């Protein structure tokens, strides 16, 4: 940690790689970060119970849940994530910590677009259809979504390309 003028007087200024997501930031940044995490939980959590709900005959409830909670939460997670990038300039600093040109942010955006495409074109049409083809499409879509969730978590935690 390096001490510099303009940074919080009672705290040493961290080097850029040492900055972690929600530490040494403003209250507003922390609130947006919390909402971003909650939106991700709302977007991915229900997908874990879709197969059992569909087998129990609750296909209509699954469809409503997906259209009213999962897709909006996935969209909100993108909005809040972009807000976090925009708010990442610490007080007294000349430069933002996170930039749209950083590898991890570009990859996270690509993964998000793929998640939206999978959710809209693979999972959504299979929600109310009880045929075997629809079930296999939903299983494939949920499997891809779970895999992409792991990729997103990797990107958000390790932030490859953060200089």
Backbone torsions as a table, in degrees:
resi	resn	phi	psi	omega
1	UNK	NA	135.4	-177.6
2	UNK	-113.8	134.3	179.7
3	UNK	-88.8	127.7	179.0
4	UNK	-137.1	153.2	176.3
5	UNK	-69.9	148.9	178.5
6	UNK	92.3	-18.2	176.6
7	UNK	-85.9	166.3	179.6
8	UNK	-49.7	125.8	-174.3
9	UNK	-59.6	-31.4	-177.3
10	UNK	-89.0	-3.5	-176.9
11	UNK	-124.3	140.5	173.6
12	UNK	-73.5	148.8	180.0
13	UNK	-78.9	125.8	178.5
14	UNK	-78.4	152.2	170.8
15	UNK	-70.7	155.9	-174.3
16	UNK	-55.1	-45.8	-179.6
17	UNK	-63.5	-22.5	-178.2
18	UNK	-80.2	-12.1	-178.5
19	UNK	-71.0	123.4	175.6
20	UNK	-101.5	160.4	-168.6
21	UNK	-44.2	-56.4	-171.6
22	UNK	-115.7	19.8	180.0
23	UNK	-102.9	149.3	178.4
24	UNK	54.2	46.1	-178.4
25	UNK	-131.1	176.4	179.4
26	UNK	-77.0	164.9	177.4
27	UNK	-63.2	-40.9	178.6
28	UNK	-59.4	-41.8	178.6
29	UNK	-63.4	-41.7	179.2
30	UNK	-65.4	-38.8	178.6
31	UNK	-65.7	-46.2	178.0
32	UNK	-62.5	-39.3	176.8
33	UNK	-61.5	-43.0	177.5
34	UNK	-63.3	-44.5	178.6
35	UNK	-63.9	-35.8	177.1
36	UNK	-61.7	-45.4	179.6
37	UNK	-66.4	-43.1	178.5
38	UNK	-63.4	-38.9	177.4
39	UNK	-63.5	-39.6	178.0
40	UNK	-65.0	-39.9	177.4
41	UNK	-62.8	-44.2	179.2
42	UNK	-66.0	-31.6	-178.8
43	UNK	-76.1	-37.2	-173.9
44	UNK	-101.7	-27.9	-176.4
45	UNK	-56.1	-51.0	-177.6
46	UNK	-61.6	-25.6	-178.5
47	UNK	-61.8	-24.0	-179.5
48	UNK	-71.7	-22.3	-178.2
49	UNK	-107.2	-2.3	-179.7
50	UNK	-54.2	-50.5	-177.2
51	UNK	-59.1	-43.2	-178.8
52	UNK	-70.1	-34.7	176.4
53	UNK	-66.0	-40.1	-179.5
54	UNK	-67.6	-40.4	177.5
55	UNK	-64.3	-30.3	-179.7
56	UNK	-80.8	0.4	177.6
57	UNK	87.4	17.6	-178.7
58	UNK	-102.4	41.3	-177.2
59	UNK	-60.4	-37.8	178.9
60	UNK	-64.9	-40.5	178.3
61	UNK	-65.6	-38.4	177.8
62	UNK	-63.3	-44.3	-180.0
63	UNK	-62.1	-44.8	178.2
64	UNK	-62.3	-44.3	179.5
65	UNK	-59.8	-43.4	-178.1
66	UNK	-66.7	-45.3	-175.9
67	UNK	-77.5	-29.5	-176.4
68	UNK	-98.3	-18.7	-178.2
69	UNK	-122.3	-55.9	-170.8
70	UNK	-65.4	-53.9	-179.0
71	UNK	-63.3	-44.7	175.8
72	UNK	-63.1	-37.8	179.2
73	UNK	-66.9	-37.2	177.0
74	UNK	-64.4	-41.0	176.9
75	UNK	-66.3	-43.0	179.0
76	UNK	-63.4	-36.4	178.4
77	UNK	-62.8	-35.5	176.2
78	UNK	-67.1	-46.8	-179.4
79	UNK	-58.9	-47.0	-179.0
80	UNK	-68.3	-36.5	176.4
81	UNK	-62.5	-42.5	176.7
82	UNK	-64.8	-36.1	175.7
83	UNK	-62.4	-40.3	178.0
84	UNK	-63.5	-40.7	177.5
85	UNK	-61.9	-45.9	-179.5
86	UNK	-66.6	-27.4	-178.2
87	UNK	-93.8	7.5	-170.0
88	UNK	-84.8	10.8	176.8
89	UNK	-87.4	109.5	-178.3
90	UNK	-65.6	151.1	178.1
91	UNK	-58.2	129.7	179.3
92	UNK	85.9	0.7	-179.5
93	UNK	-100.8	150.7	178.3
94	UNK	-86.6	-16.7	-171.1
95	UNK	-134.1	145.0	176.4
96	UNK	-72.8	148.4	178.4
97	UNK	-73.2	-43.5	-178.6
98	UNK	-109.2	137.2	179.5
99	UNK	-130.1	150.8	-179.7
100	UNK	-61.8	-18.7	-178.7
101	UNK	-85.8	-5.2	-178.8
102	UNK	-73.2	141.8	-174.9
103	UNK	-52.6	-49.1	-174.7
104	UNK	-63.6	-33.0	179.3
105	UNK	-74.5	-42.3	177.9
106	UNK	-61.1	-46.1	179.2
107	UNK	-64.3	-39.9	178.9
108	UNK	-63.2	-38.0	177.4
109	UNK	-66.4	-40.7	177.8
110	UNK	-63.0	-45.6	178.9
111	UNK	-61.7	-40.3	179.1
112	UNK	-61.8	-43.2	178.6
113	UNK	-61.3	-43.4	178.6
114	UNK	-63.0	-41.0	177.3
115	UNK	-59.7	-43.5	179.0
116	UNK	-64.3	-41.8	179.7
117	UNK	-64.4	-46.0	179.4
118	UNK	-62.7	-44.2	-178.0
119	UNK	-65.4	-40.5	-176.5
120	UNK	-79.4	-43.2	-172.0
121	UNK	-97.8	-16.7	-178.2
122	UNK	-110.9	-49.4	-176.3
123	UNK	-80.0	-50.8	-174.8
124	UNK	-54.4	-47.5	-179.6
125	UNK	-65.4	-24.0	-177.2
126	UNK	-89.1	-0.9	-174.3
127	UNK	-66.1	-43.0	-176.6
128	UNK	-102.9	-7.8	179.0
129	UNK	-84.4	127.9	-178.2
130	UNK	-101.0	9.3	180.0
131	UNK	-70.8	161.9	179.9
132	UNK	-64.4	-35.9	178.0
133	UNK	-62.9	-43.1	179.7
134	UNK	-65.0	-41.0	178.0
135	UNK	-62.3	-40.5	179.4
136	UNK	-69.3	-35.9	176.0
137	UNK	-64.8	-42.4	178.7
138	UNK	-64.6	-42.8	178.5
139	UNK	-61.1	-43.0	178.3
140	UNK	-63.8	-45.0	-179.8
141	UNK	-62.6	-42.6	178.9
142	UNK	-67.7	-39.1	177.2
143	UNK	-62.0	-45.0	178.0
144	UNK	-63.1	-41.3	179.8
145	UNK	-62.6	-43.1	178.4
146	UNK	-63.9	-41.3	177.3
147	UNK	-62.5	-43.7	179.5
148	UNK	-68.7	-28.3	173.4
149	UNK	-61.7	-43.5	178.2
150	UNK	-63.2	-41.7	177.8
151	UNK	-61.9	-44.6	179.3
152	UNK	-62.3	-42.9	178.4
153	UNK	-61.2	-42.2	176.1
154	UNK	-57.9	-48.3	-178.1
155	UNK	-62.9	-40.7	-178.2
156	UNK	-72.5	-29.8	-178.3
157	UNK	-86.3	-50.3	-175.0
158	UNK	-89.7	-20.5	176.6
159	UNK	46.8	62.6	179.8
160	UNK	-62.3	136.1	-179.9
161	UNK	91.9	0.5	175.9
162	UNK	-74.4	118.4	-177.7
163	UNK	-103.7	NA	NA
